[in-house]
Amino acid sequence: AACLWGYRLWFLIDLVIFYGVLKYGLEQVSTPKIKKHFKPIIITSSVFWAVAYLAFKTSGHDTIIGANSAYIAQALISFMYPIWILRSDRPMLFSRVVAWFRTLGSGLITCFMYIHYPENYYVQVVGTTCVLLDMLSIYLIYQRRSEAQTVAVKAEAA
């Protein structure tokens, strides 16, 4: 019963994140044609991935808790986050708190997977890589925000 409520809570958190992407994600897009159709692209992509995950699970490629499929999404996010941070001309949009919690969550789940699924090398490799990339994101956020603050202070002094 506790696991069921955990999954429900996780789903609720995912819905909040999805709402945030629909509401604020456009600020991360710089390509005009994508900007114009941002919400339909996000919704269509989400439907595609839901069907792909269902097929993945139905084909027997996932763990009972959905770890393999979850790490596919996690890897995409972890690989893209440093790129987004480096591309952005507004580093203050990236939250240090969110980055720390993402990394903490990735690290704890990956440790759990090492303990409870020691034979699942896929999750171990991808999970460890995600944690390292999330740590890189933390570093980049601090670095880019510091650079932006230095530029702002110099601009004020001039």
C-alpha positions as CSV (number, residue, x, y, z in Angstrom):
1,A,0.0,0.0,0.0
2,A,2.9,2.4,0.8
3,C,4.4,1.7,-2.6
4,L,1.1,2.5,-4.3
5,W,0.8,5.8,-2.5
6,G,4.5,6.5,-3.4
7,Y,3.7,6.0,-7.1
8,R,0.7,8.2,-6.8
9,L,2.7,10.9,-5.2
10,W,5.4,10.6,-7.8
11,F,2.8,10.9,-10.5
12,L,1.5,14.0,-8.9
13,I,5.0,15.5,-8.8
14,D,5.4,14.6,-12.5
15,L,2.1,16.4,-13.3
16,V,3.4,19.5,-11.5
17,I,6.7,19.3,-13.5
18,F,4.7,18.8,-16.7
19,Y,2.6,21.9,-15.9
20,G,5.8,23.8,-15.2
21,V,7.2,22.8,-18.6
22,L,4.1,23.9,-20.4
23,K,4.0,27.2,-18.5
24,Y,7.7,28.2,-18.3
25,G,9.5,25.9,-20.8
26,L,9.0,28.4,-23.7
27,E,11.6,30.6,-22.0
28,Q,14.2,28.0,-22.7
29,V,13.5,27.9,-26.5
30,S,15.3,30.1,-28.9
31,T,14.2,28.6,-32.2
32,P,11.3,30.7,-33.6
33,K,9.5,27.8,-35.4
34,I,9.7,25.6,-32.2
35,K,8.5,28.6,-30.1
36,K,5.5,29.0,-32.3
37,H,4.4,25.4,-31.8
38,F,5.9,24.8,-28.4
39,K,2.8,23.4,-26.5
40,P,1.6,21.1,-29.3
41,I,5.2,19.8,-29.7
42,I,5.5,19.1,-25.9
43,I,2.0,17.4,-25.8
44,T,2.7,15.3,-28.9
45,S,6.1,14.3,-27.6
46,S,4.6,13.3,-24.3
47,V,2.0,11.1,-25.9
48,F,4.7,9.5,-28.0
49,W,6.9,8.8,-25.0
50,A,4.0,7.4,-23.0
51,V,3.2,4.9,-25.8
52,A,7.0,4.1,-26.1
53,Y,7.3,3.5,-22.3
54,L,4.2,1.3,-22.4
55,A,5.7,-0.8,-25.2
56,F,9.0,-0.9,-23.3
57,K,7.3,-2.2,-20.2
58,T,5.0,-4.6,-22.0
59,S,8.0,-6.1,-23.8
60,G,9.5,-7.0,-20.5
61,H,12.5,-4.6,-20.7
62,D,11.7,-2.8,-17.4
63,T,12.1,-3.6,-13.7
64,I,9.0,-3.9,-11.6
65,I,9.5,-0.4,-10.3
66,G,10.1,1.1,-13.7
67,A,13.8,1.9,-13.2
68,N,15.0,1.1,-16.7
69,S,12.5,3.4,-18.4
70,A,12.9,6.1,-15.7
71,Y,16.6,6.2,-16.4
72,I,16.0,6.8,-20.1
73,A,14.2,10.0,-19.2
74,Q,16.7,10.8,-16.5
75,A,19.6,10.4,-18.9
76,L,18.0,12.7,-21.5
77,I,17.6,15.4,-18.9
78,S,21.0,14.9,-17.3
79,F,22.7,15.1,-20.7
80,M,20.8,18.2,-21.8
81,Y,20.9,20.2,-18.6
82,P,24.6,21.3,-18.9
83,I,24.0,22.2,-22.6
84,W,21.0,24.4,-21.6
85,I,23.0,26.0,-18.8
86,L,25.9,26.8,-21.2
87,R,23.6,28.1,-24.0
88,S,21.5,30.4,-21.8
89,D,22.2,34.0,-21.7
90,R,20.2,34.2,-18.5
91,P,21.9,31.8,-16.0
92,M,19.8,33.2,-13.1
93,L,16.8,31.2,-14.5
94,F,18.6,28.0,-13.3
95,S,17.8,27.2,-9.7
96,R,20.7,26.0,-7.5
97,V,18.1,24.4,-5.1
98,V,16.5,22.4,-8.0
99,A,20.0,21.3,-9.2
100,W,21.0,20.1,-5.7
101,F,17.7,18.2,-5.2
102,R,17.9,16.6,-8.7
103,T,21.4,15.4,-7.9
104,L,20.5,14.2,-4.4
105,G,17.5,12.4,-5.8
106,S,19.5,10.8,-8.6
107,G,22.3,9.8,-6.2
108,L,19.9,8.2,-3.7
109,I,17.9,6.3,-6.3
110,T,21.1,5.1,-7.9
111,C,22.5,3.9,-4.6
112,F,19.2,2.0,-4.0
113,M,19.5,0.4,-7.5
114,Y,23.1,-0.8,-6.7
115,I,21.8,-2.4,-3.5
116,H,18.5,-3.9,-4.7
117,Y,19.4,-4.6,-8.4
118,P,23.1,-5.5,-8.4
119,E,22.7,-7.4,-11.6
120,N,21.2,-4.5,-13.5
121,Y,24.4,-3.0,-15.0
122,Y,22.4,-0.8,-17.4
123,V,20.9,1.1,-14.5
124,Q,24.2,1.3,-12.6
125,V,26.1,2.7,-15.6
126,V,23.3,5.2,-16.7
127,G,22.5,6.1,-13.1
128,T,26.2,6.9,-12.2
129,T,26.6,8.8,-15.4
130,C,23.4,10.9,-14.6
131,V,24.7,11.7,-11.1
132,L,28.1,12.8,-12.5
133,L,26.3,15.0,-15.1
134,D,24.0,16.4,-12.4
135,M,27.1,17.3,-10.4
136,L,28.5,19.1,-13.5
137,S,25.2,21.0,-13.8
138,I,25.5,22.2,-10.2
139,Y,29.1,23.4,-10.9
140,L,28.0,25.1,-14.1
141,I,25.0,26.9,-12.5
142,Y,27.3,28.3,-9.7
143,Q,29.9,29.3,-12.3
144,R,27.5,30.9,-14.7
145,R,25.6,32.8,-12.0
146,S,28.9,34.0,-10.5
147,E,30.0,35.3,-14.0
148,A,26.6,37.0,-14.4
149,Q,26.9,38.7,-11.0
150,T,30.4,39.9,-11.8
151,V,29.3,41.4,-15.1
152,A,26.4,43.1,-13.3
153,V,28.6,44.6,-10.6
154,K,31.1,45.9,-13.2
155,A,28.2,47.4,-15.2
156,E,26.9,49.2,-12.1
157,A,30.4,50.5,-11.3
158,A,30.9,51.9,-14.8
